[in-house]
Amino acid sequence: MMGLLTALVMAGATVVGLVILGTIFLLGVRLLRPGAAKPRGSDAEEAQLLQEIHRSLSRLEERVETLETLVLEPRATKGDGQ
């Protein structure tokens, strides 16, 4: 019984090791292959996208500040009146 358990553990460890080594090999081939990493968009497109994200985040920040004012201001006036 103990021999069977040992054999199963060894077989499982071998399979896991082969999977890990295969993954490392495939990643290495993919990274080292010439011309593998081609940019999706141009620098101008990326800059425009980043500017749009920045504008959206600025508007979101203004909205959050407005909401904080609306939520927190009644509490401040409520506390002063009592």
Buried (B, 14 or more C-beta within 10 A) or exposed (E): EEEEEEEEEEEEEEEEEEEEEEEEEEEEEEEEEEEEEEEEEEEEEEEEEEEEEEEEEEEEEEEEEEEEEEEEEEEEEEEEEE
